[in-house]
Each structure stands twice: as structure tokens, then as C-alpha cells.
Amino acid sequence: LLELMLAITLLAIVTTVTYLTVSTILTAWKKGIRMSDELNHGDFVMEQLVMALRSAYYPEARGSAGTYGFWHTDGGSDAYSSDKISWVKLGSALVGKKCPFSGSPHRVEFSITEDDKGENVASIKAWQITGQKEDFNPDDVPLKSISRQVVGFNCRAASKRLEDGSDIDWKDEWTETNRLPTVVELTLYMEPLEEGEDPVEVKRVLGIPLGPLSWKR
């Protein structure tokens, strides 16, 4: 009887350890899949942002700088920051190929807004630069949600390096609204994998090809 009880106890211990091991592996595997999905989604949104910024439009004609400058509102620097950026661009990035004005200069605005449930979502709005009515107000342009997985956005911009040339002179809020930055740092924060964890961070630094042109005035 004692030998039987000992065998049952050992079997229970082995079964428990096996269950816990398999459960841990499955949990890690599911979390890895979620992490992969979030990173892929974040990379997609980031790539759209990158393409849209690299296609920034800035005409050589004088007297229109304010219309084509880079606008930036600082919304904090933590994982749930809600920066807002706006610039004039060409092409279908962010607005889609079916957009009727994708082939002409249009201003696009990327920001983090709250949905009906009070949750952060990545949103855009876009409008044509020319051909608008006199009473046109950009605030009346409806927002379009492009990602519910992006819960925070932070942007830093710069036009030059520090005097000693050691680093880029980053600005948390771009005030040269008549010009374009030459380089920007974009950080997207994806929703946490688990409750209580930090959001997943996707970061990219890129140059804006027409940025130097805007500083020749």
C-alpha cells in the first residue's frame, strides 16, 4: 500500500510538472505570436508614415512657404503620448490609391485620437491644398481611423546637428512651421501584450529629401 501511494504521489508530481512546463511553453508561444503580429502591424503603419514623409512636397515658388510647412503639436513623450504632425505630400501613402487627390499636393495630418470608447487610435485626415471653398476649415475634415493597435505616437524633428557635430539637435516640438525638418524620429507605441505591461515600441529615424530645399529661402 505504501509503495502504491508513493507511486501515485510521484505520478502526480510528474504530471503537475509536465502540465506547468507545457502551459508555460504555450503561453510563451502565444505571446510570441502576438508580439510578431503587433510588430508586423506596427511596421506596416510605420512604413506608410515613412513613405508619406519622404514624399513631402515643397514648391520652389516664393510666397507660399507657410502653406507647405511641417506642423507639429507635442503631446508628451511617454508611451501614451499623442503628438500630431501635418505636412503636404504627393502620392497614395496614408490616403490610399483611390483617393481622388492623391496625385496632387494635399496636406495630411497624423495623430492619436480617442474613439467612442475613449481608447486611443491612430487617425489621419487629408485635404487638397488648392481648389477649396473660401469658408473651408480643416477642422471640418473627418478623421479616419487607420489602426486601433497603435495607442501612442511621439515625434522629434531636427534641421541640423549640434554645434560640436556630435549629435542631432532634436526638437520635441517643431516651431519652424514655414519649413520642413531634414530628419525626423518617429516612435509608435502598440497596445501592451498583457495587462500591466508596457506598450510595444516601434521606432524609425528618416531623412526628408526636400527638407534642405525649404531652408534655402
Stockholm file with secondary structure:
# STOCKHOLM 1.0

chainA/1-217         LLELMLAITLLAIVTTVTYLTVSTILTAWKKGIRMSDELNHGDFVMEQLVMALRSAYYPEARGSAGTYGFWHTDGGSDAYSSDKISWVKLGSALVGKKCPFSGSPHRVEFSITEDDKGENVASIKAWQITGQKEDFNPDDVPLKSISRQVVGFNCRAASKRLEDGSDIDWKDEWTETNRLPTVVELTLYMEPLEEGEDPVEVKRVLGIPLGPLSWKR
#=GR chainA/1-217 SS CHHHHHHHHHHHHHHHHHHHHHHHHHHHHHHHHHHHHHHHHHHHHHHHHHHHHHTBCCCSCTTCHHHHCCEEECCCSSTTCBCEEEEEECSSTTTCTTCTTTTSCEEEEEEEEECTTSCEEEEEEEEESSSCCTTCCGGGSCCEEEESSEEEEEEEEESSBCTTSSSBCCBSSCCCTTSCCSEEEEEEEECCSSTTSCCEEEEEEEECTTTGGGGCC
#=GC SS_cons         CHHHHHHHHHHHHHHHHHHHHHHHHHHHHHHHHHHHHHHHHHHHHHHHHHHHHHTBCCCSCTTCHHHHCCEEECCCSSTTCBCEEEEEECSSTTTCTTCTTTTSCEEEEEEEEECTTSCEEEEEEEEESSSCCTTCCGGGSCCEEEESSEEEEEEEEESSBCTTSSSBCCBSSCCCTTSCCSEEEEEEEECCSSTTSCCEEEEEEEECTTTGGGGCC
//
